[in-house]
């Protein structure tokens, strides 16, 4: 039944391989726990009490509310699929509500720190070292396009428009969006393509934009390490993941007057609600500006 469900997610829902893998892990972990408890793993025999016990167990293991809620979402989708296929008569999660998790504001790089990072990557992108030129471009694309990690890794060289003025991105649910490429970033892309051509890096039929020295598509883990290193080298503390650059992209646009709907389109969010989390960071910025600029606030500083 699980394999049928995963096939359905891939072929009909068109979920990404990573998402399907996450669903598999969540469902298999729960079913494995049931068996270890001596409980039947037959979906028709699973009760809401089993799921409540599972929640308690995951909490005891130190798993946070947000992660448990995500796992329950995977299980809910699985049981909903079984119900529609009439493998079960009742969905065991019916009546079980999601756990309340504290809201976390997205982490982003302050403008001054980002400028330091961009200045350094700009210098590195002018040379002929594949690693330096490629790594600098990776940072530039994350920051200027607001890409997800999986989206950046999946870029092929023919995903750009003919003049490299825009990039076609395949996002979640295989939805495609078009993102404009800034002129300075376009120049860096052309330079990078020139470097891999002159050094005969791409010697096979590989279509990927970002390549290893062997000419293969770069991996997600390698890109993650590259971004982490680049951020650390620029003195950026806290979270240093590719998603931080995506958050920085959205925060910068909002702080500089971009419309929320436009940001939603660029990020590839299915709903506006996912984009509205950035308004919290924007309000903090507005409060800072207000405190420095408003005469009543300025007057308080002199007292």
Phi and psi in degrees as GROMACS dihedral restraints (atoms count N, CA, C in turn):
[ dihedral_restraints ]
;  ai    aj    ak    al  type     phi  dphi    fc
    3     4     5     6     1   -64.0    20    10
    4     5     6     7     1   -41.9    20    10
    6     7     8     9     1   -63.9    20    10
    7     8     9    10     1   -37.0    20    10
    9    10    11    12     1   -63.1    20    10
   10    11    12    13     1   -43.2    20    10
   12    13    14    15     1   -61.5    20    10
   13    14    15    16     1   -45.1    20    10
   15    16    17    18     1   -66.2    20    10
   16    17    18    19     1   -36.9    20    10
   18    19    20    21     1   -64.6    20    10
   19    20    21    22     1   -38.7    20    10
   21    22    23    24     1   -62.4    20    10
   22    23    24    25     1   -42.8    20    10
   24    25    26    27     1   -62.5    20    10
   25    26    27    28     1   -37.0    20    10
   27    28    29    30     1   -76.5    20    10
   28    29    30    31     1   -49.9    20    10
   30    31    32    33     1   -84.2    20    10
   31    32    33    34     1   -38.4    20    10
   33    34    35    36     1   -98.4    20    10
   34    35    36    37     1   -43.9    20    10
   36    37    38    39     1   -83.5    20    10
   37    38    39    40     1   -16.8    20    10
   39    40    41    42     1    58.4    20    10
   40    41    42    43     1    40.5    20    10
   42    43    44    45     1   -73.5    20    10
   43    44    45    46     1   154.6    20    10
   45    46    47    48     1   -70.5    20    10
   46    47    48    49     1   157.3    20    10
   48    49    50    51     1   -55.6    20    10
   49    50    51    52     1   -36.9    20    10
   51    52    53    54     1   -65.8    20    10
   52    53    54    55     1   -43.4    20    10
   54    55    56    57     1   -63.6    20    10
   55    56    57    58     1   -43.7    20    10
   57    58    59    60     1   -62.3    20    10
   58    59    60    61     1   -39.9    20    10
   60    61    62    63     1   -62.2    20    10
   61    62    63    64     1   -38.7    20    10
   63    64    65    66     1   -65.3    20    10
   64    65    66    67     1   -40.9    20    10
   66    67    68    69     1   -62.1    20    10
   67    68    69    70     1   -44.5    20    10
   69    70    71    72     1   -59.2    20    10
   70    71    72    73     1   -47.1    20    10
   72    73    74    75     1   -60.8    20    10
   73    74    75    76     1   -44.4    20    10
   75    76    77    78     1   -64.3    20    10
   76    77    78    79     1   -44.3    20    10
   78    79    80    81     1   -70.7    20    10
   79    80    81    82     1   -44.5    20    10
   81    82    83    84     1   -64.3    20    10
   82    83    84    85     1   -36.4    20    10
   84    85    86    87     1   -64.1    20    10
   85    86    87    88     1   -42.6    20    10
   87    88    89    90     1   -67.4    20    10
   88    89    90    91     1   -46.5    20    10
   90    91    92    93     1   -64.8    20    10
   91    92    93    94     1   -36.7    20    10
   93    94    95    96     1   -64.7    20    10
   94    95    96    97     1   -38.7    20    10
   96    97    98    99     1   -64.8    20    10
   97    98    99   100     1   -40.9    20    10
   99   100   101   102     1   -58.4    20    10
  100   101   102   103     1   -46.5    20    10
  102   103   104   105     1   -62.4    20    10
  103   104   105   106     1   -39.3    20    10
  105   106   107   108     1   -65.7    20    10
  106   107   108   109     1   -26.2    20    10
  108   109   110   111     1   -86.6    20    10
  109   110   111   112     1     0.1    20    10
  111   112   113   114     1    78.0    20    10
  112   113   114   115     1    15.2    20    10
  114   115   116   117     1   -94.1    20    10
  115   116   117   118     1   147.3    20    10
  117   118   119   120     1   -67.4    20    10
  118   119   120   121     1   135.2    20    10
  120   121   122   123     1   -91.6    20    10
  121   122   123   124     1     4.9    20    10
  123   124   125   126     1   -63.1    20    10
  124   125   126   127     1   120.7    20    10
  126   127   128   129     1   -53.8    20    10
  127   128   129   130     1   -32.7    20    10
  129   130   131   132     1   -67.8    20    10
  130   131   132   133     1   -20.2    20    10
  132   133   134   135     1   -98.5    20    10
  133   134   135   136     1    -4.8    20    10
  135   136   137   138     1   -78.2    20    10
  136   137   138   139     1   134.2    20    10
  138   139   140   141     1  -115.4    20    10
  139   140   141   142     1   170.5    20    10
  141   142   143   144     1   -65.6    20    10
  142   143   144   145     1   -28.4    20    10
  144   145   146   147     1   -65.9    20    10
  145   146   147   148     1   -35.8    20    10
  147   148   149   150     1   -61.4    20    10
  148   149   150   151     1   -41.4    20    10
  150   151   152   153     1   -70.8    20    10
  151   152   153   154     1   -37.0    20    10
  153   154   155   156     1   -64.7    20    10
  154   155   156   157     1   -40.2    20    10
  156   157   158   159     1   -65.0    20    10
  157   158   159   160     1   -35.4    20    10
  159   160   161   162     1   -64.9    20    10
  160   161   162   163     1   -41.7    20    10
  162   163   164   165     1   -61.7    20    10
  163   164   165   166     1   -44.2    20    10
  165   166   167   168     1   -60.5    20    10
  166   167   168   169     1   -43.8    20    10
  168   169   170   171     1   -62.8    20    10
  169   170   171   172     1   -44.4    20    10
  171   172   173   174     1   -65.8    20    10
  172   173   174   175     1   -36.2    20    10
  174   175   176   177     1   -65.5    20    10
  175   176   177   178     1   -40.2    20    10
  177   178   179   180     1   -64.5    20    10
  178   179   180   181     1   -27.1    20    10
  180   181   182   183     1   -81.5    20    10
  181   182   183   184     1     0.4    20    10
  183   184   185   186     1    86.9    20    10
  184   185   186   187     1    13.5    20    10
  186   187   188   189     1   -78.0    20    10
  187   188   189   190     1   131.9    20    10
  189   190   191   192     1   -72.7    20    10
  190   191   192   193     1   164.2    20    10
  192   193   194   195     1   -60.5    20    10
  193   194   195   196     1   -40.6    20    10
  195   196   197   198     1   -63.7    20    10
  196   197   198   199     1   -41.2    20    10
  198   199   200   201     1   -68.4    20    10
  199   200   201   202     1   -40.4    20    10
  201   202   203   204     1   -64.4    20    10
  202   203   204   205     1   -41.2    20    10
  204   205   206   207     1   -61.8    20    10
  205   206   207   208     1   -39.0    20    10
  207   208   209   210     1   -64.6    20    10
  208   209   210   211     1   -41.0    20    10
  210   211   212   213     1   -63.9    20    10
  211   212   213   214     1   -40.9    20    10
  213   214   215   216     1   -64.3    20    10
  214   215   216   217     1   -33.9    20    10
  216   217   218   219     1   -63.2    20    10
  217   218   219   220     1   -40.3    20    10
  219   220   221   222     1   -62.8    20    10
  220   221   222   223     1   -45.0    20    10
  222   223   224   225     1   -65.5    20    10
  223   224   225   226     1   -38.6    20    10
  225   226   227   228     1   -61.9    20    10
  226   227   228   229     1   -43.1    20    10
  228   229   230   231     1   -63.5    20    10
  229   230   231   232     1   -40.1    20    10
  231   232   233   234     1   -63.0    20    10
  232   233   234   235     1   -49.4    20    10
  234   235   236   237     1   -68.8    20    10
  235   236   237   238     1   -32.6    20    10
  237   238   239   240     1   -65.0    20    10
  238   239   240   241     1   -39.2    20    10
  240   241   242   243     1   -63.3    20    10
  241   242   243   244     1   -44.9    20    10
  243   244   245   246     1   -64.3    20    10
  244   245   246   247     1   -34.9    20    10
  246   247   248   249     1   -66.8    20    10
  247   248   249   250     1   -43.1    20    10
  249   250   251   252     1   -65.9    20    10
  250   251   252   253     1   -31.9    20    10
  252   253   254   255     1   -86.2    20    10
  253   254   255   256     1     1.5    20    10
  255   256   257   258     1    63.8    20    10
  256   257   258   259     1    29.2    20    10
  258   259   260   261     1   -78.2    20    10
  259   260   261   262     1   -26.9    20    10
  261   262   263   264     1  -131.1    20    10
  262   263   264   265     1   159.7    20    10
  264   265   266   267     1   -98.7    20    10
  265   266   267   268     1   -20.6    20    10
  267   268   269   270     1  -144.2    20    10
  268   269   270   271     1   140.5    20    10
  270   271   272   273     1   -83.4    20    10
  271   272   273   274     1   117.3    20    10
  273   274   275   276     1   -65.1    20    10
  274   275   276   277     1   -20.6    20    10
  276   277   278   279     1   -85.1    20    10
  277   278   279   280     1    -2.6    20    10
  279   280   281   282     1   -59.0    20    10
  280   281   282   283     1   123.6    20    10
  282   283   284   285     1    92.8    20    10
  283   284   285   286     1    -5.4    20    10
  285   286   287   288     1   -96.8    20    10
  286   287   288   289     1   117.2    20    10
  288   289   290   291     1   -91.3    20    10
  289   290   291   292     1   155.1    20    10
  291   292   293   294     1   -66.5    20    10
  292   293   294   295     1   148.7    20    10
  294   295   296   297     1   -73.8    20    10
  295   296   297   298     1   144.1    20    10
  297   298   299   300     1   -80.0    20    10
  298   299   300   301     1   124.9    20    10
  300   301   302   303     1  -114.4    20    10
  301   302   303   304     1   144.2    20    10
  303   304   305   306     1   -64.2    20    10
  304   305   306   307     1   139.0    20    10
  306   307   308   309     1   -72.4    20    10
  307   308   309   310     1   130.4    20    10
  309   310   311   312     1  -112.7    20    10
  310   311   312   313     1   126.2    20    10
  312   313   314   315     1   -75.8    20    10
  313   314   315   316     1   142.4    20    10
  315   316   317   318     1   -64.6    20    10
  316   317   318   319     1   137.5    20    10
  318   319   320   321     1   -77.9    20    10
  319   320   321   322     1   143.7    20    10
  321   322   323   324     1  -146.5    20    10
  322   323   324   325     1   162.6    20    10
  324   325   326   327     1   -90.8    20    10
  325   326   327   328     1   126.1    20    10
  327   328   329   330     1   -58.1    20    10
  328   329   330   331     1   151.9    20    10
  330   331   332   333     1   -55.3    20    10
  331   332   333   334     1   -43.8    20    10
  333   334   335   336     1   -62.8    20    10
  334   335   336   337     1   -41.8    20    10
  336   337   338   339     1   -68.5    20    10
  337   338   339   340     1   -36.9    20    10
  339   340   341   342     1   -65.7    20    10
  340   341   342   343     1   -37.3    20    10
  342   343   344   345     1   -64.3    20    10
  343   344   345   346     1   -39.3    20    10
  345   346   347   348     1   -61.1    20    10
  346   347   348   349     1   -44.7    20    10
  348   349   350   351     1   -63.6    20    10
  349   350   351   352     1   -44.0    20    10
  351   352   353   354     1   -67.7    20    10
  352   353   354   355     1   -37.6    20    10
  354   355   356   357     1   -61.3    20    10
  355   356   357   358     1   -42.7    20    10
  357   358   359   360     1   -69.4    20    10
  358   359   360   361     1   -44.8    20    10
  360   361   362   363     1   -68.2    20    10
  361   362   363   364     1   -28.8    20    10
  363   364   365   366     1   -64.6    20    10
  364   365   366   367     1   -41.4    20    10
  366   367   368   369     1   -65.5    20    10
  367   368   369   370     1   -42.3    20    10
  369   370   371   372     1   -68.3    20    10
  370   371   372   373     1   -27.9    20    10
  372   373   374   375     1   -75.9    20    10
  373   374   375   376     1    -6.3    20    10
  375   376   377   378     1   -89.9    20    10
  376   377   378   379     1   -10.6    20    10
  378   379   380   381     1   -84.0    20    10
  379   380   381   382     1  -160.1    20    10
  381   382   383   384     1  -119.2    20    10
  382   383   384   385     1     5.2    20    10
  384   385   386   387     1   -77.7    20    10
  385   386   387   388     1   121.8    20    10
  387   388   389   390     1   -55.6    20    10
  388   389   390   391     1   -48.7    20    10
  390   391   392   393     1   -60.0    20    10
  391   392   393   394     1   -45.7    20    10
  393   394   395   396     1   -67.8    20    10
  394   395   396   397     1   -44.8    20    10
  396   397   398   399     1   -65.8    20    10
  397   398   399   400     1   -45.0    20    10
  399   400   401   402     1   -64.1    20    10
  400   401   402   403     1   -47.6    20    10
  402   403   404   405     1   -64.1    20    10
  403   404   405   406     1   -38.4    20    10
  405   406   407   408     1   -65.1    20    10
  406   407   408   409     1   -40.5    20    10
  408   409   410   411     1   -67.2    20    10
  409   410   411   412     1   -35.6    20    10
  411   412   413   414     1   -59.2    20    10
  412   413   414   415     1   -46.9    20    10
  414   415   416   417     1   -62.8    20    10
  415   416   417   418     1   -43.8    20    10
  417   418   419   420     1   -62.4    20    10
  418   419   420   421     1   -40.2    20    10
  420   421   422   423     1   -70.9    20    10
  421   422   423   424     1   -41.1    20    10
  423   424   425   426     1   -57.7    20    10
  424   425   426   427     1   -47.2    20    10
  426   427   428   429     1   -73.5    20    10
  427   428   429   430     1   -37.7    20    10
  429   430   431   432     1   -88.6    20    10
  430   431   432   433     1   -15.9    20    10
  432   433   434   435     1  -118.6    20    10
  433   434   435   436     1   -11.5    20    10
  435   436   437   438     1    65.8    20    10
  436   437   438   439     1    36.5    20    10
  438   439   440   441     1   -77.7    20    10
  439   440   441   442     1   153.0    20    10
  441   442   443   444     1   -80.7    20    10
  442   443   444   445     1   160.8    20    10
  444   445   446   447     1   -58.5    20    10
  445   446   447   448     1   -48.8    20    10
  447   448   449   450     1   -62.4    20    10
  448   449   450   451     1   -34.3    20    10
  450   451   452   453     1   -67.5    20    10
  451   452   453   454     1   -41.8    20    10
  453   454   455   456     1   -65.8    20    10
  454   455   456   457     1   -44.5    20    10
  456   457   458   459     1   -62.4    20    10
  457   458   459   460     1   -32.3    20    10
  459   460   461   462     1   -82.0    20    10
  460   461   462   463     1    -5.5    20    10
  462   463   464   465     1   -62.6    20    10
  463   464   465   466     1   129.7    20    10
  465   466   467   468     1  -103.3    20    10
  466   467   468   469     1   158.7    20    10
  468   469   470   471     1   -65.5    20    10
  469   470   471   472     1   -23.5    20    10
  471   472   473   474     1   -92.8    20    10
  472   473   474   475     1    12.3    20    10
  474   475   476   477     1   -82.4    20    10
  475   476   477   478     1    -8.9    20    10
  477   478   479   480     1   -87.6    20    10
  478   479   480   481     1   152.7    20    10
  480   481   482   483     1   -68.4    20    10
  481   482   483   484     1   166.0    20    10
  483   484   485   486     1   -54.9    20    10
  484   485   486   487     1   -32.9    20    10
  486   487   488   489     1  -101.1    20    10
  487   488   489   490     1    10.5    20    10
  489   490   491   492     1    59.4    20    10
  490   491   492   493     1    27.8    20    10
  492   493   494   495     1   -86.9    20    10
  493   494   495   496     1   -14.2    20    10
  495   496   497   498     1  -151.4    20    10
  496   497   498   499     1   157.7    20    10
  498   499   500   501     1  -125.0    20    10
  499   500   501   502     1   129.6    20    10
  501   502   503   504     1   -87.7    20    10
  502   503   504   505     1   121.3    20    10
  504   505   506   507     1  -115.2    20    10
  505   506   507   508     1   132.3    20    10
  507   508   509   510     1   -98.1    20    10
  508   509   510   511     1   110.8    20    10
  510   511   512   513     1   -98.3    20    10
  511   512   513   514     1  -156.8    20    10
  513   514   515   516     1   -63.1    20    10
  514   515   516   517     1   143.0    20    10
  516   517   518   519     1    68.7    20    10
  517   518   519   520     1    17.6    20    10
  519   520   521   522     1    62.0    20    10
  520   521   522   523     1    24.0    20    10
  522   523   524   525     1   -79.7    20    10
  523   524   525   526     1   137.0    20    10
  525   526   527   528     1  -103.9    20    10
  526   527   528   529     1   138.5    20    10
  528   529   530   531     1  -136.4    20    10
  529   530   531   532     1   158.5    20    10
  531   532   533   534     1  -111.0    20    10
  532   533   534   535     1   124.8    20    10
  534   535   536   537     1  -116.5    20    10
  535   536   537   538     1   126.9    20    10
  537   538   539   540     1   -67.2    20    10
  538   539   540   541     1   146.3    20    10
  540   541   542   543     1  -106.1    20    10
  541   542   543   544     1   125.0    20    10
  543   544   545   546     1   -64.9    20    10
  544   545   546   547     1   148.2    20    10
  546   547   548   549     1   -56.0    20    10
  547   548   549   550     1   -45.4    20    10
  549   550   551   552     1   -61.8    20    10
  550   551   552   553     1   -36.2    20    10
  552   553   554   555     1   -70.7    20    10
  553   554   555   556     1   -36.0    20    10
  555   556   557   558     1   -58.7    20    10
  556   557   558   559     1   -41.7    20    10
  558   559   560   561     1   -62.4    20    10
  559   560   561   562     1   -38.7    20    10
  561   562   563   564     1   -69.2    20    10
  562   563   564   565     1   -35.8    20    10
  564   565   566   567     1   -63.8    20    10
  565   566   567   568     1   -46.0    20    10
  567   568   569   570     1   -62.8    20    10
  568   569   570   571     1   -39.2    20    10
  570   571   572   573     1   -65.9    20    10
  571   572   573   574     1   -42.2    20    10
  573   574   575   576     1   -62.0    20    10
  574   575   576   577     1   -43.9    20    10
  576   577   578   579     1   -62.6    20    10
  577   578   579   580     1   -35.7    20    10
  579   580   581   582     1   -66.3    20    10
  580   581   582   583     1   -40.0    20    10
  582   583   584   585     1   -62.9    20    10
  583   584   585   586     1   -47.5    20    10
  585   586   587   588     1   -69.8    20    10
  586   587   588   589     1   -26.1    20    10
  588   589   590   591     1   -74.3    20    10
  589   590   591   592     1   -46.5    20    10
  591   592   593   594     1   -66.1    20    10
  592   593   594   595     1   -32.4    20    10
  594   595   596   597     1   -93.3    20    10
  595   596   597   598     1     5.8    20    10
  597   598   599   600     1    51.1    20    10
  598   599   600   601     1    44.0    20    10
  600   601   602   603     1   -70.0    20    10
  601   602   603   604     1   -44.5    20    10
  603   604   605   606     1   -91.4    20    10
  604   605   606   607     1    92.3    20    10
  606   607   608   609     1  -104.6    20    10
  607   608   609   610     1     4.5    20    10
  609   610   611   612     1  -120.6    20    10
  610   611   612   613     1  -160.7    20    10
  612   613   614   615     1   -90.3    20    10
  613   614   615   616     1    12.3    20    10
  615   616   617   618     1   -60.9    20    10
  616   617   618   619     1   127.9    20    10
  618   619   620   621     1   -98.9    20    10
  619   620   621   622     1    -5.3    20    10
  621   622   623   624     1   -59.8    20    10
  622   623   624   625     1   147.0    20    10
  624   625   626   627     1   -74.3    20    10
  625   626   627   628     1   -51.2    20    10
  627   628   629   630     1   -94.9    20    10
  628   629   630   631     1   121.0    20    10
  630   631   632   633     1  -120.6    20    10
  631   632   633   634     1   158.0    20    10
  633   634   635   636     1   -85.7    20    10
  634   635   636   637     1   175.6    20    10
  636   637   638   639     1   -60.7    20    10
  637   638   639   640     1   -25.2    20    10
  639   640   641   642     1   -86.8    20    10
  640   641   642   643     1    -0.7    20    10
  642   643   644   645     1    87.1    20    10
  643   644   645   646     1    13.3    20    10
  645   646   647   648     1   -98.7    20    10
  646   647   648   649     1   160.7    20    10
  648   649   650   651     1   -61.4    20    10
  649   650   651   652     1   133.7    20    10
  651   652   653   654     1   -67.8    20    10
  652   653   654   655     1   149.2    20    10
  654   655   656   657     1   -89.3    20    10
  655   656   657   658     1   161.2    20    10
  657   658   659   660     1   -61.0    20    10
  658   659   660   661     1   -42.2    20    10
  660   661   662   663     1   -65.4    20    10
  661   662   663   664     1   -36.5    20    10
  663   664   665   666     1   -65.9    20    10
  664   665   666   667     1   -44.3    20    10
  666   667   668   669     1   -62.1    20    10
  667   668   669   670     1   -41.4    20    10
  669   670   671   672     1   -59.0    20    10
  670   671   672   673     1   -45.2    20    10
  672   673   674   675     1   -65.7    20    10
  673   674   675   676     1   -37.4    20    10
  675   676   677   678     1   -61.4    20    10
  676   677   678   679     1   -48.7    20    10
  678   679   680   681     1   -64.7    20    10
  679   680   681   682     1   -43.1    20    10
  681   682   683   684     1   -58.6    20    10
  682   683   684   685     1   -45.5    20    10
  684   685   686   687     1   -65.1    20    10
  685   686   687   688     1   -43.6    20    10
  687   688   689   690     1   -62.2    20    10
  688   689   690   691     1   -41.6    20    10
  690   691   692   693     1   -68.8    20    10
  691   692   693   694     1   -41.9    20    10
  693   694   695   696     1   -63.5    20    10
  694   695   696   697     1   -40.7    20    10
  696   697   698   699     1   -65.7    20    10
  697   698   699   700     1   -22.1    20    10
  699   700   701   702     1   -94.1    20    10
  700   701   702   703     1    10.8    20    10
  702   703   704   705     1    77.6    20    10
  703   704   705   706     1    18.8    20    10
  705   706   707   708     1   -85.2    20    10
  706   707   708   709     1   126.0    20    10
  708   709   710   711     1   -99.7    20    10
  709   710   711   712     1   175.2    20    10
  711   712   713   714     1    77.6    20    10
  712   713   714   715     1  -146.8    20    10
  714   715   716   717     1   -67.8    20    10
  715   716   717   718     1   136.7    20    10
  717   718   719   720     1  -133.8    20    10
  718   719   720   721     1    55.1    20    10
  720   721   722   723     1  -109.7    20    10
  721   722   723   724     1   164.7    20    10
  723   724   725   726     1   -56.4    20    10
  724   725   726   727     1   -32.9    20    10
  726   727   728   729     1   -65.8    20    10
  727   728   729   730     1   -26.4    20    10
  729   730   731   732     1   -63.7    20    10
  730   731   732   733     1   -38.0    20    10
  732   733   734   735     1   -68.6    20    10
  733   734   735   736     1   -35.6    20    10
  735   736   737   738     1   -64.1    20    10
  736   737   738   739     1   -43.5    20    10
  738   739   740   741     1   -63.9    20    10
  739   740   741   742     1   -38.2    20    10
  741   742   743   744     1   -64.2    20    10
  742   743   744   745     1   -42.4    20    10
  744   745   746   747     1   -55.0    20    10
  745   746   747   748     1   -50.6    20    10
  747   748   749   750     1   -66.4    20    10
  748   749   750   751     1   -41.6    20    10
  750   751   752   753     1   -64.8    20    10
  751   752   753   754     1   -42.5    20    10
  753   754   755   756     1   -62.3    20    10
  754   755   756   757     1   -42.9    20    10
  756   757   758   759     1   -62.2    20    10
  757   758   759   760     1   -44.6    20    10
  759   760   761   762     1   -66.0    20    10
  760   761   762   763     1   -42.8    20    10
  762   763   764   765     1   -65.4    20    10
  763   764   765   766     1   -22.5    20    10
  765   766   767   768     1  -105.1    20    10
  766   767   768   769     1    19.1    20    10
  768   769   770   771     1    96.6    20    10
  769   770   771   772     1     6.7    20    10
  771   772   773   774     1   -68.6    20    10
  772   773   774   775     1   147.6    20    10
  774   775   776   777     1   -74.0    20    10
  775   776   777   778     1   143.5    20    10
  777   778   779   780     1   -59.1    20    10
  778   779   780   781     1   -38.8    20    10
  780   781   782   783     1   -65.3    20    10
  781   782   783   784     1   -37.3    20    10
  783   784   785   786     1   -66.3    20    10
  784   785   786   787     1   -40.9    20    10
  786   787   788   789     1   -64.7    20    10
  787   788   789   790     1   -40.8    20    10
  789   790   791   792     1   -57.9    20    10
  790   791   792   793     1   -43.4    20    10
  792   793   794   795     1   -64.0    20    10
  793   794   795   796     1   -43.8    20    10
  795   796   797   798     1   -67.7    20    10
  796   797   798   799     1   -36.5    20    10
  798   799   800   801     1   -78.7    20    10
  799   800   801   802     1   -20.0    20    10
  801   802   803   804     1    78.0    20    10
  802   803   804   805     1    28.4    20    10
  804   805   806   807     1   -76.4    20    10
  805   806   807   808     1   137.7    20    10
  807   808   809   810     1   -71.2    20    10
  808   809   810   811     1   -31.7    20    10
  810   811   812   813     1  -131.7    20    10
  811   812   813   814     1   156.7    20    10
  813   814   815   816     1   -68.8    20    10
  814   815   816   817     1   -25.4    20    10
  816   817   818   819     1   -58.8    20    10
  817   818   819   820     1   -39.3    20    10
  819   820   821   822     1   -65.1    20    10
  820   821   822   823     1   -30.2    20    10
  822   823   824   825     1   -81.4    20    10
  823   824   825   826     1   -29.4    20    10
  825   826   827   828     1   -66.5    20    10
  826   827   828   829     1   -13.6    20    10
  828   829   830   831     1   -61.1    20    10
  829   830   831   832     1   -25.2    20    10
  831   832   833   834     1   -74.7    20    10
  832   833   834   835     1   -14.4    20    10
  834   835   836   837     1   -65.5    20    10
  835   836   837   838     1   -26.2    20    10
  837   838   839   840     1   -63.6    20    10
  838   839   840   841     1   -44.5    20    10
  840   841   842   843     1   -65.5    20    10
  841   842   843   844     1   -37.4    20    10
  843   844   845   846     1   -65.8    20    10
  844   845   846   847     1   -40.4    20    10
  846   847   848   849     1   -62.8    20    10
  847   848   849   850     1   -39.2    20    10
  849   850   851   852     1   -59.9    20    10
  850   851   852   853     1   -41.2    20    10
  852   853   854   855     1   -66.2    20    10
  853   854   855   856     1   -43.0    20    10
  855   856   857   858     1   -63.1    20    10
  856   857   858   859     1   -38.2    20    10
  858   859   860   861     1   -63.3    20    10
  859   860   861   862     1   -40.0    20    10
  861   862   863   864     1   -62.9    20    10
  862   863   864   865     1   -45.7    20    10
  864   865   866   867     1   -63.9    20    10
  865   866   867   868     1   -42.4    20    10
  867   868   869   870     1   -60.1    20    10
  868   869   870   871     1   -44.9    20    10
  870   871   872   873     1   -63.6    20    10
  871   872   873   874     1   -33.1    20    10
  873   874   875   876     1   -83.5    20    10
  874   875   876   877     1   -28.6    20    10
  876   877   878   879     1  -102.6    20    10
  877   878   879   880     1   -31.1    20    10
  879   880   881   882     1   -71.7    20    10
  880   881   882   883     1   133.1    20    10
  882   883   884   885     1   -59.1    20    10
  883   884   885   886     1   -35.9    20    10
  885   886   887   888     1   -65.7    20    10
  886   887   888   889     1   -39.2    20    10
  888   889   890   891     1   -71.3    20    10
  889   890   891   892     1   -40.2    20    10
  891   892   893   894     1   -64.0    20    10
  892   893   894   895     1   -35.0    20    10
  894   895   896   897     1   -65.0    20    10
  895   896   897   898     1   -33.2    20    10
  897   898   899   900     1   -65.4    20    10
  898   899   900   901     1   -33.1    20    10
  900   901   902   903     1   -65.4    20    10
  901   902   903   904     1   -26.7    20    10
  903   904   905   906     1   -83.6    20    10
  904   905   906   907     1   -18.6    20    10
